Amino acid sequence: MQESDPQQATEIRLQAINAGSKNAAFYTDEAKARWEAGDSAGALSILDQAKSNGCADDYITSLRASILQESDPQQATEIRLQAINAGSKNAVFYTDEAKARWKAGDSAGALSILDQAKSNGCADDYITALRANIL
């Protein structure tokens, strides 16, 4: 529905969000739609509502970091490192942080993050492929 009628899709998602839904999909889909439309502040506001409504999960946290990567890379790194240093088993935090460091010209730092993924037991095929690309 997002592609054929974005306004109606937003209305449906906002009904659920404003009713206090605990389903993270409503928040992530609305935040991504706003972000893709160039409204990063609006996307972050939706993610704040997810947290307020008690349904913030790894995907919401990762999406927040991705949105912030454009405007505040340091804060994005802090969010990802908090999850990494807590021993997260979700590979997205490691891959996103490694890609950000690699893009910034810090290949050694990127590889270090991928090493942490291996140490924390969440290295997967994507992490292996990313390591090969960096090397």
N, CA, C and O of each residue as an XYZ file, in Angstrom:
540
protein
N       0.818     -1.183      0.000
C       0.000      0.000      0.000
C       0.871      1.259      0.000
O       0.456      2.291     -0.528
N       2.068      1.189      0.583
C       2.947      2.354      0.637
C       3.206      2.913     -0.760
O       3.239      4.130     -0.944
N       3.389      2.038     -1.736
C       3.693      2.508     -3.095
C       2.469      3.049     -3.810
O       2.564      4.043     -4.529
N       1.320      2.410     -3.625
C       0.133      2.843     -4.357
C      -0.609      3.995     -3.683
O      -1.204      4.830     -4.365
N      -0.578      4.047     -2.352
C      -1.271      5.114     -1.630
C      -0.530      5.417     -0.331
O      -0.947      4.984      0.744
N       0.572      6.165     -0.435
C       1.380      6.427      0.754
C       0.620      7.133      1.881
O       0.872      6.869      3.057
N      -0.300      8.021      1.530
C      -1.059      8.737      2.556
C      -1.935      7.778      3.351
O      -2.001      7.860      4.578
N      -2.596      6.882      2.661
C      -3.444      5.918      3.357
C      -2.590      4.965      4.203
O      -2.988      4.590      5.305
N      -1.431      4.578      3.695
C      -0.535      3.709      4.458
C      -0.105      4.396      5.753
O      -0.075      3.781      6.819
N       0.225      5.679      5.638
C       0.596      6.444      6.829
C      -0.565      6.514      7.815
O      -0.367      6.342      9.018
N      -1.752      6.762      7.325
C      -2.926      6.852      8.203
C      -3.144      5.547      8.963
O      -3.433      5.565     10.160
N      -3.007      4.424      8.277
C      -3.194      3.119      8.921
C      -2.134      2.903     10.002
O      -2.439      2.476     11.116
N      -0.885      3.209      9.648
C       0.191      3.021     10.628
C       0.016      3.944     11.823
O       0.206      3.526     12.965
N      -0.345      5.201     11.568
C      -0.502      6.164     12.662
C      -1.668      5.812     13.576
O      -1.612      6.082     14.776
N      -2.716      5.217     13.032
C      -3.817      4.759     13.893
C      -3.300      3.752     14.906
O      -3.617      3.827     16.093
N      -2.502      2.814     14.426
C      -1.953      1.787     15.321
C      -0.966      2.401     16.318
O      -0.998      2.091     17.509
N      -0.095      3.270     15.816
C       0.911      3.907     16.676
C       0.235      4.747     17.752
O       0.579      4.643     18.930
N      -0.722      5.573     17.356
C      -1.404      6.450     18.310
C      -2.264      5.682     19.301
O      -2.594      6.193     20.372
N      -2.628      4.450     18.942
C      -3.377      3.590     19.861
C      -2.438      2.859     20.820
O      -2.886      2.114     21.692
N      -1.131      3.077     20.651
C      -0.161      2.474     21.560
C       0.270      1.074     21.179
O       0.705      0.304     22.036
N       0.157      0.734     19.912
C       0.536     -0.605     19.465
C       1.934     -0.990     19.951
O       2.826     -0.146     20.046
N       2.105     -2.252     20.250
C       3.402     -2.810     20.648
C       4.070     -3.517     19.468
O       5.114     -4.148     19.635
N       3.476     -3.415     18.282
C       4.028     -4.057     17.086
C       5.026     -3.107     16.426
O       4.647     -2.077     15.868
N       6.298     -3.469     16.498
C       7.369     -2.609     15.995
C       7.270     -2.353     14.493
O       7.816     -1.362     14.007
N       6.602     -3.203     13.764
C       6.505     -3.041     12.309
C       5.831     -1.725     11.931
O       6.231     -1.089     10.956
N       4.829     -1.311     12.676
C       4.156     -0.037     12.368
C       5.143      1.132     12.474
O       5.148      2.034     11.635
N       5.962      1.100     13.502
C       6.911      2.181     13.751
C       8.044      2.176     12.728
O       8.416      3.224     12.199
N       8.587      1.000     12.454
C       9.702      0.940     11.504
C       9.244      1.315     10.102
O       9.937      2.047      9.396
N       8.094      0.821      9.700
C       7.609      1.135      8.359
C       7.316      2.629      8.205
O       7.635      3.223      7.175
N       6.712      3.231      9.224
C       6.419      4.666      9.154
C       7.706      5.488      9.201
O       7.852      6.467      8.469
N       8.629      5.088     10.060
C       9.905      5.806     10.137
C      10.663      5.700      8.818
O      11.215      6.693      8.344
N      10.698      4.519      8.223
C      11.398      4.372      6.935
C      10.727      5.194      5.844
O      11.410      5.798      5.017
N       9.400      5.224      5.831
C       8.687      6.013      4.817
C       9.030      7.499      4.966
O       9.249      8.191      3.972
N       9.074      7.976      6.190
C       9.406      9.391      6.416
C      10.863      9.679      6.053
O      11.169     10.694      5.428
N      11.745      8.782      6.448
C      13.174      8.952      6.144
C      13.399      8.985      4.634
O      14.120      9.843      4.126
N      12.780      8.049      3.925
C      12.929      7.995      2.469
C      12.344      9.233      1.798
O      12.751      9.597      0.695
N      11.385      9.879      2.467
C      10.782     11.104      1.936
C      11.588     12.341      2.332
O      11.208     13.466      2.009
N      12.703     12.125      3.035
C      13.563     13.242      3.411
C      13.238     13.867      4.756
O      13.765     14.928      5.091
N      12.373     13.220      5.530
C      11.967     13.753      6.828
C      12.627     12.947      7.948
O      11.969     12.159      8.628
N      13.923     13.151      8.131
C      14.652     12.418      9.169
C      14.134     12.736     10.565
O      14.017     11.842     11.403
N      13.824     13.996     10.819
C      13.310     14.379     12.138
C      11.981     13.672     12.427
O      11.754     13.196     13.539
N      11.126     13.611     11.437
C       9.851     12.904     11.605
C      10.054     11.421     11.829
O       9.343     10.803     12.621
N      11.028     10.848     11.129
C      11.331      9.429     11.311
C      11.820      9.170     12.726
O      11.393      8.207     13.362
N      12.704     10.014     13.222
C      13.215      9.848     14.581
C      12.104     10.031     15.621
O      12.102      9.367     16.658
N      11.174     10.924     15.338
C      10.040     11.132     16.237
C       9.188      9.862     16.353
O       8.731      9.510     17.441
N       8.984      9.195     15.245
C       8.226      7.933     15.258
C       8.977      6.880     16.078
O       8.370      6.124     16.837
N      10.300      6.839     15.919
C      11.089      5.874     16.692
C      11.055      6.211     18.177
O      11.102      5.313     19.018
N      10.975      7.499     18.507
C      10.810      7.903     19.905
C       9.488      7.373     20.462
O       9.415      6.936     21.611
N       8.451      7.421     19.633
C       7.151      6.896     20.065
C       7.234      5.391     20.308
O       6.604      4.875     21.231
N       8.005      4.690     19.487
C       8.165      3.248     19.701
C       8.766      2.990     21.077
O       8.338      2.093     21.803
N       9.757      3.787     21.414
C      10.387      3.643     22.727
C       9.387      3.978     23.837
O       9.288      3.255     24.829
N       8.657      5.063     23.666
C       7.655      5.464     24.665
C       6.573      4.403     24.841
O       6.069      4.194     25.944
N       6.224      3.739     23.749
C       5.173      2.726     23.802
C       5.705      1.345     24.171
O       4.958      0.367     24.178
N       7.004      1.271     24.478
C       7.573      0.027     24.981
C       7.817     -1.053     23.954
O       7.790     -2.239     24.283
N       8.054     -0.665     22.717
C       8.286     -1.709     21.713
C       9.562     -1.473     20.910
O       9.708     -1.994     19.804
N      10.469     -0.703     21.454
C      11.751     -0.517     20.768
C      12.521     -1.833     20.825
O      12.681     -2.424     21.892
N      12.994     -2.280     19.671
C      13.762     -3.506     19.587
C      15.054     -3.227     18.831
O      15.354     -2.076     18.514
N      15.813     -4.269     18.543
C      17.081     -4.088     17.835
C      16.886     -3.421     16.475
O      17.708     -2.603     16.063
N      15.807     -3.766     15.779
C      15.604     -3.189     14.461
C      15.330     -1.689     14.574
O      15.837     -0.907     13.770
N      14.555     -1.293     15.538
C      14.268      0.128     15.745
C      15.547      0.863     16.134
O      15.809      1.964     15.650
N      16.335      0.255     17.003
C      17.606      0.866     17.416
C      18.550      0.991     16.232
O      19.207      2.018     16.062
N      18.620     -0.043     15.421
C      19.478     -0.022     14.232
C      19.012      1.027     13.227
O      19.829      1.728     12.629
N      17.700      1.133     13.044
C      17.154      2.127     12.125
C      17.473      3.540     12.617
O      17.808      4.416     11.820
N      17.370      3.757     13.922
C      17.716      5.068     14.486
C      19.172      5.407     14.155
O      19.472      6.521     13.728
N      20.067      4.448     14.354
C      21.484      4.681     14.056
C      21.688      4.965     12.574
O      22.487      5.832     12.217
N      20.986      4.255     11.714
C      21.118      4.485     10.269
C      20.663      5.880      9.881
O      21.301      6.537      9.058
N      19.571      6.333     10.463
C      19.071      7.679     10.169
C      20.070      8.717     10.683
O      20.373      9.688      9.990
N      20.573      8.511     11.883
C      21.518      9.466     12.475
C      22.869      9.460     11.769
O      23.602     10.447     11.842
N      23.209      8.380     11.096
C      24.498      8.299     10.405
C      24.674      9.477      9.440
O      25.791      9.948      9.228
N      23.586      9.941      8.869
C      23.650     11.048      7.907
C      23.918     12.395      8.585
O      24.665     13.218      8.056
N      23.317     12.616      9.741
C      23.408     13.937     10.379
C      24.341     13.975     11.585
O      24.901     15.024     11.903
N      24.509     12.854     12.249
C      25.314     12.806     13.464
C      26.011     11.443     13.558
O      25.617     10.593     14.356
N      27.053     11.241     12.733
C      27.711      9.934     12.706
C      28.250      9.491     14.064
O      28.272      8.297     14.362
N      28.682     10.439     14.883
C      29.196     10.079     16.207
C      28.105      9.462     17.072
O      28.335      8.462     17.752
N      26.935     10.052     17.046
C      25.823      9.499     17.828
C      25.417      8.133     17.287
O      25.088      7.231     18.058
N      25.437      7.977     15.968
C      25.120      6.677     15.365
C      26.102      5.622     15.849
O      25.709      4.509     16.196
N      27.381      5.979     15.869
C      28.404      5.055     16.361
C      28.159      4.717     17.821
O      28.271      3.555     18.211
N      27.829      5.706     18.628
C      27.574      5.461     20.047
C      26.432      4.473     20.249
O      26.513      3.596     21.109
N      25.385      4.610     19.472
C      24.238      3.704     19.575
C      24.663      2.282     19.219
O      24.353      1.332     19.939
N      25.376      2.147     18.103
C      25.795      0.806     17.678
C      26.790      0.197     18.664
O      26.700     -0.987     18.987
N      27.749      1.015     19.147
C      28.745      0.487     20.081
C      28.123      0.076     21.412
O      28.597     -0.856     22.061
N      27.077      0.760     21.812
C      26.390      0.366     23.044
C      25.873     -1.068     22.897
O      26.021     -1.879     23.811
N      25.274     -1.375     21.759
C      24.772     -2.735     21.533
C      25.929     -3.728     21.399
O      25.887     -4.819     21.966
N      26.952     -3.342     20.651
C      28.105     -4.226     20.446
C      28.787     -4.528     21.767
O      29.067     -5.687     22.072
N      29.055     -3.503     22.549
C      29.752     -3.689     23.824
C      28.919     -4.446     24.847
O      29.457     -5.011     25.799
N      27.614     -4.456     24.650
C      26.733     -5.246     25.513
C      26.682     -6.708     25.065
O      26.011     -7.535     25.683
N      27.404     -7.014     23.976
C      27.465     -8.394     23.502
C      26.316     -8.799     22.606
O      25.983     -9.981     22.528
N      25.704     -7.843     21.928
C      24.584     -8.147     21.049
C      24.921     -9.279     20.079
O      26.040     -9.380     19.577
N      23.941    -10.112     19.836
C      24.073    -11.199     18.856
C      23.466    -10.797     17.515
O      23.376    -11.620     16.604
N      23.053     -9.548     17.389
C      22.441     -9.059     16.157
C      23.530     -8.491     15.251
O      24.141     -7.471     15.568
N      23.763     -9.148     14.143
C      24.855     -8.792     13.233
C      24.709     -7.405     12.618
O      25.701     -6.834     12.167
N      23.505     -6.852     12.587
C      23.308     -5.560     11.936
C      24.133     -4.460     12.596
O      24.632     -3.572     11.906
N      24.284     -4.502     13.903
C      25.067     -3.465     14.579
C      26.524     -3.506     14.138
O      27.152     -2.465     13.940
N      27.051     -4.701     13.989
C      28.448     -4.885     13.593
C      28.658     -4.500     12.123
O      29.616     -3.802     11.790
N      27.767     -4.955     11.258
C      27.942     -4.646      9.838
C      27.780     -3.155      9.571
O      28.551     -2.570      8.811
N      26.782     -2.542     10.192
C      26.571     -1.114      9.960
C      27.743     -0.285     10.479
O      28.169      0.669      9.829
N      28.262     -0.650     11.650
C      29.392      0.102     12.199
C      30.649     -0.142     11.364
O      31.414      0.789     11.109
N      30.863     -1.367     10.946
C      32.031     -1.665     10.111
C      31.940     -0.912      8.780
O      32.937     -0.362      8.311
N      30.764     -0.884      8.176
C      30.603     -0.160      6.907
C      30.830      1.337      7.099
O      31.437      1.984      6.247
N      30.352      1.887      8.200
C      30.555      3.319      8.456
C      32.033      3.636      8.614
O      32.519      4.637      8.088
N      32.739      2.790      9.333
C      34.173      3.022      9.524
C      34.936      2.851      8.214
O      35.836      3.633      7.907
N      34.581      1.845      7.458
C      35.247      1.594      6.170
C      35.019      2.778      5.230
O      35.944      3.255      4.571
N      33.770      3.241      5.183
C      33.437      4.388      4.327
C      34.217      5.632      4.745
O      34.555      6.467      3.907
N      34.503      5.755      6.047
C      35.264      6.899      6.564
C      36.771      6.711      6.396
O      37.552      7.565      6.816
N      37.181      5.601      5.785
C      38.601      5.356      5.533
C      39.324      4.622      6.646
O      40.553      4.557      6.649
N      38.578      4.070      7.592
C      39.174      3.369      8.728
C      38.983      1.856      8.560
O      38.156      1.244      9.237
N      39.753      1.273      7.657
C      39.630     -0.171      7.407
C      40.003     -0.988      8.631
O      39.353     -1.990      8.927
N      41.045     -0.572      9.351
C      41.460     -1.307     10.551
C      40.345     -1.294     11.595
O      40.072     -2.312     12.232
N      39.711     -0.153     11.766
C      38.600     -0.063     12.714
C      37.419     -0.924     12.291
O      36.759     -1.548     13.121
N      37.166     -0.949     10.996
C      36.075     -1.780     10.474
C      36.358     -3.260     10.751
O      35.474     -3.998     11.184
N      37.587     -3.678     10.500
C      37.948     -5.076     10.745
C      37.885     -5.414     12.230
O      37.518     -6.529     12.601
N      38.239     -4.457     13.072
C      38.153     -4.664     14.516
C      36.709     -4.928     14.948
O      36.460     -5.796     15.784
N      35.774     -4.192     14.388
C      34.355     -4.394     14.694
C      33.917     -5.781     14.233
O      33.172     -6.464     14.936
N      34.375     -6.196     13.063
C      34.012     -7.521     12.572
C      34.625     -8.612     13.439
O      34.037     -9.681     13.597
N      35.806     -8.352     14.003
C      36.416     -9.286     14.953
C      35.531     -9.430     16.196
O      35.376    -10.525     16.738
N      34.952     -8.306     16.638
C      34.062     -8.359     17.793
C      32.816     -9.183     17.481
O      32.302     -9.892     18.346
N      32.337     -9.090     16.253
C      31.179     -9.902     15.860
C      31.514    -11.383     16.012
O      30.705    -12.164     16.511
N      32.700    -11.753     15.581
C      33.131    -13.147     15.701
C      33.256    -13.526     17.175
O      32.786    -14.587     17.584
N      33.881    -12.669     17.967
C      34.048    -12.931     19.406
C      32.715    -13.055     20.127
O      32.575    -13.844     21.062
N      31.736    -12.273     19.687
C      30.421    -12.297     20.328
C      29.496    -13.359     19.745
O      28.329    -13.451     20.126
N      30.022    -14.163     18.816
C      29.266    -15.297     18.297
C      28.163    -14.957     17.317
O      27.164    -15.670     17.236
N      28.331    -13.873     16.571
C      27.278    -13.539     15.612
C      27.813    -13.281     14.208
O      27.144    -12.660     13.383
N      29.020    -13.761     13.947
C      29.546    -13.629     12.583
C      28.719    -14.526     11.658
O      28.493    -15.700     11.952
N      28.284    -13.965     10.561
C      27.496    -14.712      9.590
C      28.119    -14.545      8.213
O      29.196    -13.963      8.083
N      27.449    -15.049      7.187
C      27.987    -14.967      5.825
C      28.169    -13.524      5.379
O      29.131    -13.211      4.678
N      27.261    -12.645      5.776
C      27.371    -11.246      5.374
C      28.607    -10.600      5.998
O      29.311     -9.835      5.339
N      28.866    -10.906      7.257
C      30.053    -10.369      7.927
C      31.315    -10.906      7.269
O      32.290    -10.176      7.094
N      31.294    -12.179      6.907
C      32.443    -12.780      6.210
C      32.675    -12.093      4.871
O      33.815    -11.795      4.516
N      31.608    -11.843      4.130
C      31.729    -11.174      2.832
C      32.206     -9.738      2.997
O      33.021     -9.260      2.208
N      31.709     -9.052      4.006
C      32.143     -7.672      4.256
C      33.630     -7.637      4.598
O      34.363     -6.765      4.131
N      34.068     -8.593      5.417
C      35.490     -8.675      5.754
C      36.326     -8.855      4.470
O      37.356     -8.203      4.300
N      35.880     -9.729      3.589
C      36.615     -9.967      2.340
C      36.674     -8.692      1.499
O      37.704     -8.393      0.894
N      35.582     -7.947      1.460
C      35.578     -6.695      0.700
C      36.526     -5.665      1.278
O      37.211     -4.961      0.536
N      36.571     -5.574      2.589
C      37.449     -4.615      3.241
C      38.909     -4.987      3.003
O      39.746     -4.125      2.734
N      39.202     -6.277      3.105
C      40.582     -6.724      2.896
C      40.969     -6.560      1.438
O      42.095     -6.881      1.059
